[in-house]
Amino acid sequence: MGNTLAHGGSSGWHSHPGGAIVVVRQGEITTYASVGKGDDEQGESQSDREGGSHCVITRYTKGQAFVEAPGEVVIGVNTGSTDTIIVATFPGVPVGGASRIDQPNPRTCPGF
């Protein structure tokens, strides 16, 4: 599936049930991934015990590819000066299921 993001545009916070394999065909995209472990039985996450959730910021340019892990909560932003075109495939989508799930802002990444 191909997507075009205008300068400054974003994908919105989302995840993919089976993950995503993404190739940047034109321009650049910066991903912001909210990193934190699931809650344990007491409601405390492993990441809270290890210093809290955090944000991983990565920039990709034309010709580069990246993988979004299943369930990973991310936002992609066109941080370049031209339109960004990406092509993505979504493995492991359940039959009749959605390839993308909109997610609330996890509030772990600055500026979002």
Secondary structure in CASP SS format (residue, H / E / C, confidence):
PFRMAT SS
TARGET T0000
AUTHOR 0000-0000-0000
METHOD secondary structure of the structure
MODEL  1
M C 1.00
G E 1.00
N E 1.00
T E 1.00
L E 1.00
A C 1.00
H C 1.00
G C 1.00
G C 1.00
S E 1.00
S C 1.00
G C 1.00
W C 1.00
H E 1.00
S E 1.00
H C 1.00
P C 1.00
G C 1.00
G C 1.00
A E 1.00
I E 1.00
V E 1.00
V E 1.00
V E 1.00
R E 1.00
Q E 1.00
G C 1.00
E E 1.00
I E 1.00
T E 1.00
T E 1.00
Y E 1.00
A E 1.00
S E 1.00
V E 1.00
G C 1.00
K C 1.00
G C 1.00
D E 1.00
D C 1.00
E C 1.00
Q C 1.00
G C 1.00
E C 1.00
S E 1.00
Q H 1.00
S H 1.00
D H 1.00
R H 1.00
E C 1.00
G C 1.00
G C 1.00
S C 1.00
H E 1.00
C E 1.00
V E 1.00
I E 1.00
T E 1.00
R E 1.00
Y E 1.00
T E 1.00
K C 1.00
G C 1.00
Q C 1.00
A E 1.00
F E 1.00
V E 1.00
E E 1.00
A C 1.00
P C 1.00
G C 1.00
E C 1.00
V E 1.00
V E 1.00
I E 1.00
G E 1.00
V E 1.00
N C 1.00
T C 1.00
G C 1.00
S C 1.00
T C 1.00
D C 1.00
T E 1.00
I E 1.00
I E 1.00
V E 1.00
A E 1.00
T E 1.00
F C 1.00
P C 1.00
G C 1.00
V C 1.00
P C 1.00
V C 1.00
G C 1.00
G C 1.00
A C 1.00
S C 1.00
R C 1.00
I E 1.00
D E 1.00
Q C 1.00
P C 1.00
N C 1.00
P C 1.00
R C 1.00
T C 1.00
C C 1.00
P C 1.00
G C 1.00
F C 1.00
END
